Amino acid sequence: MKLSQFKFNLPEELIAQHPVPQRDESRMMVVNRATGEIEHRVFKEIINYFEEGDIFVFNDTRVFPARLYGYKEKTGARIEVFLLRELNAENKLWDVLVEPARKIRIGNKLYFGDGESMVAEVIDNTTSRGRTLRFLYDGPHDEFKKELFALGQPPLPHYILREPEELDAERYQTIYAEKEGAVVAPAAGLHFSRELLKRLEIKGINQAFLTVHSGLGNFREIDVEDLTKHRMDSEQMEVTQELVDTVNAIKDSQHRVCAIGTSVLRGIASAVSMGGHMKTYTGWTNKFIFPPYEFTVTDALLSNFHLPYSTMLMMVAAFGGYDLVMKAYDEAIKEKYRFGAYGDAMLII
């Protein structure tokens, strides 16, 4: 497959800038792989497509408020710092991106908030934009994290062209988010309300969790036409024994496994064993999925509508079939579905 095969014309006004008022009331396109049929539904109707004994696998990562604004010592220049991940808790070392990168050198001090309680020193230049910061904070680690995150804002995707608002702290987070570590929300999961999860439980549809800490690599531009030459950024993930036992038992009983989002699809594919089963996995994955790809565990996929050229679109096309997915995207644009993290959903069965 070539990068250019994932180009389509997306009108800017279809990129959702805000979430719908109720999580489970966005629109949902249902695409049937066997028949090619496309239906238009409301998200909460997802329950009608699954039976007792099926399972939804969710990503329980928690997004942290990764975007900070500070200023540089002496010059007072405003600096945006994007926290990527904590490298060392004891020494309070963080891997970050800084803008404007050209103004930041090793040894520079950056001040945040009131400029007294939160100070960081640049100790390494890892890439053209990346840096390692050491936060100069004397208190205990949990107190430091609490104060650091209080200064941060939700890391909304670059295509949301507005400043974060109060509601984003809640809505750019799934209701079941638990394990902190992501800077990109698992968007398909944003549609689930507590009421809908309860209704799934009552119907006997199982719910289980893996963890994939989604990073900015999801939005990194692919700069090669030949997709076999693209390298994904690594993301930390965990598949527990409990999840493996549950999913394998459900596969053996001929029930269906639905991945809630491309991060889950990728996580499951990174932990596949023989015979359509899963195995435990703790570590990093840089698995890049694009058509053609054979999925042995996942039977259904819920995803949002993704932007042109994105790795998430490629994963969806691998699962649903390139021609059918691109046809569905054409239909989505005609029907004015909303794209992006705050947009509408697509269920592929």
N, C-alpha and C positions, 0 to 999 in steps of 0.2 A: 504494500500500500504506500501511496505517496501523500505527503503533507497536503498538496493542492486538492486532493480528493475530499478534504474536510473543510473546504471553503463554502460558505453560503452567505447570501446577503441578509443580514439581520438589521431591521430598522431599529435605530437607537431607542425609539420610544417603547420598544418591547422589552428592554432590559429593566427589570423591576428595581425601583429605587427604595421602595418601602415594602414591608410584609403586608399581607392581607390582614384585616382586623382579627379574624379567628384562624388559628393555626390550621385546623382541619377543613377549612372551607375554600381553599384554593381549588383551581380546576385540575383535573387529572385526565390525561389522555391514556387510554388502554390500548396496547398494541399486541395483537395475537400473532405469535411467530408461525404457528401452523397454518392459519387461514389467511394471514395478511390483513385481517379486519382491524379497523381503527374505530374506537368508540370515544365519546366525550362525556366525562363524568365529573362529579364533585369528589374531592379527595376522600371524604369520610366513607364513600361507597367502596373503598378498597376492601373492606371486610367481606363484601359479596363475592369476591373472586377467590376466596380461600376457604378451606374446610377444616373441621376439627382434626387435629393431628399434624397439620402443617406448622411450619415455624418461620418467624421473622427474625433475622439476625441483624442486630443494631450495632453501631459504633458508639461506645460510651465515653469517647474522649471528651475532654472539657476544654473549651477555648479560653485562653487567658487574655486579659487586656494588654495586648502586645505593643500598641502604638503609644509612644511617649513623646512629649515635646520638652526640650530643654534649651539651654544656651551655653555657649562656649566661654571659658574663662577669658578675661582681658577684653576680647572683642565684643562679647555679648551677642554674637550672631545666633539666630534661632536655628536649632538643629532638631530634625526629626529622627528619633531612634526607634527602630522596629526590633523588638526582642524576638529572637528565633528560638533559642533554647538555652537552658542553664547547663553550663559545662562542668561547674564544680561548686557544690553548695557551700562547702566550708570556706572557700576563698571568694565566694560570691562572684564567680566569673560567668559571663554571659556571651553567647554568640549573637551578634546583632548586625542589622543593616543601618547605615546612617545616610542621611541626605541633608545638605549637599556633601557628598563623599569627599570631594576634592579639598574641602576646608579642614578635614580632620586628620591629624597626624598622631603617631605614637607619642605618648606623654601628655597630650591635651587632657584637660579636665573639663567635664561636662556637669552642669548643675541643673537639677530638676526641682519642680515645686517651688518652695520658698528659697531654694538655693542653699539651704544649710543642712537639712536632714538627709538629703539624697544627692550624693556626689559620686561621679564615676570617673575613672581614669582609663584612657585608651592604652592597652598594653600590647596589641598585636594588630597587624593588617593582614587579614587572611585572603581576601579577594579584592577586586577593585572597589566594591561597595561595602564588603563585609569587614567587621572589626571584632575584636574581643575587648569587652569592657570589664574592669574590676570595680565593683561598687564598694566605696569606702564607708562601711556602715558597721558600727561597733556592737549593735544589739544582737539578740538571738535570731536565727535564720527565719523562723516562722513570722516573727515581727517584721523583719526586713521585707519578706515576700508580701506581706499584707500591705505594708506602706508603699512598696514599689507598684503593686497592682492598683492601689488606690489612685495613683498618679496616671495610670494608663487608660486608654480608650479601647473599645472593641475594634479588632483589626478588620474592618469591613473590606471586601474586595475592591480592587482599583476601579472597577466599572460602576461602583455606586458613587455617584458624583455629588456627594454632600458630606457635611460633617456628621459624625456619629451623634445620635440623639439619645435621650434617656431610655427610650424603649429598646434600643439596640442591645443594651446590656442583658436584657432578658430574651429578646427574640433572635439574636444571633447566637443561640445556644439551644441545644435540644433539652427537653424537659427531664431527660434521664442522664444528662451529662454528669460524669463522675470523676474520671481520671484526667487530671490537668496535664496539658502538653501540646494542644493543637493551636495553630494560628489561622487555620481555615476550618470553618464549621462544616460538619457532615450534613450538607444541605437537605438531602432527602429526608433526614430525620426531623427537620424543623417543622414538618407538617403534622406531626403526631401530637394530639392533645391527651390529657389524662383520661378524659371521657372515652376517647377512641381506644386507648390502650386497655381500658377496663372492658370495653365491649369485645375486644379481641380475646381477652382472657376468658370472658363468659362463654364465648363461642368455642373455646378449646383450642385456639390458635396459640402455639407456644411462642415465647419471647426469650431470646438469649443475646449475649453481648460478647463482642470482641473489642479490642482497642487498637486503633490506628491513629497515631498523632499526625494528622494531616498538616503538611508544611506548604510554604510558598512555591515549591516546585510545581504544584498543581497549576499555577498561573504563569510559570516561566515559558517564554516563547520558545517554540521549537525552531531551530535554525538550520535544519537539514531537510531536504526533500524526501530522502530515503528514510523511512521511519525505523528501519532496522539499525540505523546509526545513532538514533537518539538515546541518551542515557537519562533515566529518571533520577531525581534526587532521592536519597534514601529516607525512609520514614520509620520511626520506631513503632513496633506493633507487638501485641500479645494475644495468643490464642490459648485459652486455658483447657485443662483436662475436662472440666465440667462442660464447656461448650462442645468439645470434640465428642464426648460421650453422648450428649443430647442430639447433636446433628447426625452422628453416625447411626444412632438408633432410629431416628426419623427417616433417614435414607433407606435403612433396611426394612422399614414398615411401608415403603412405597409412598410416603407422603412427601410434600414439596418443601424445598428450602428457598425462601425469598430473601435476597440480599437488599438491605435498606441502604442504598447509596453505592457509588463506585468505590469508595474507600473500603466498604465491606466486601464487595466483589473482589477487589484486589487482595484484601487480607485473606479471604478464603482461598483464593487461587495460590497464595504464597504458602499455604499450609495443607496442600492436597497430598494425600497418600494413595495407595493402590486401591482399585476397585470402587472409585467414587466416594471415598471416605476422606476424613480430615485427620490431621495429626497435630499435636501441640507445637507451638512455635513461640519463642520469645527472642526478640532481636530486631533486626532492621530488614526492610524490604525495599528494593529498587525495581521491582517487577513492573515492566511496561507492557500493557495489554492493548493490542490493536488487531484488526481483522487480518487473516482468519485466526480464530483461537477456539479451542475446544474446552468447554466448561464441563466438569464432571460432577460437581457438587451442587452448584447453584441452578435452580429451576426457574426462578422468576427474579426480576430486578426492578426496584423502584429507584428512579433517578429524577433530578430536575432537568430542565432544558439548558444545555450548555452553549457556550459561545463558540464561534468558528475557530478551527485549528486547535481546540483544547484537547488535552490528553483524556479528560473525562468523556468528551464526545466520542473519542476513539474507542474507549472501553465499552461504552453503550453500543456502538456500532458492532463491536466484536461479539457482544452478547445477543443483540437483536438481529444481526445480519445487516451488512452495510446498506444494501439497496432499500430494505424495508425501513431502517432507521432514518435514512436521508429523505425518503418519501414522507415519513411521519413528521420530520422537521419542516418540510415544505408546507404540510398541512397545518402545523402549529403556527407558522407565520401567517398563513391565510386566515386562520381562526383567531389570530391575535392572542395566542398564549403568551404568558410572561416568562422571560428567560432569567437565568442567574440564580444566585443563592436564595433570594427572596421571591423567586418566581414560582411557576406552576410545576406539576409533577407529571412524569410519564411512568406508567407501569407496563413492563414487558412480561407477558406470560407465555 
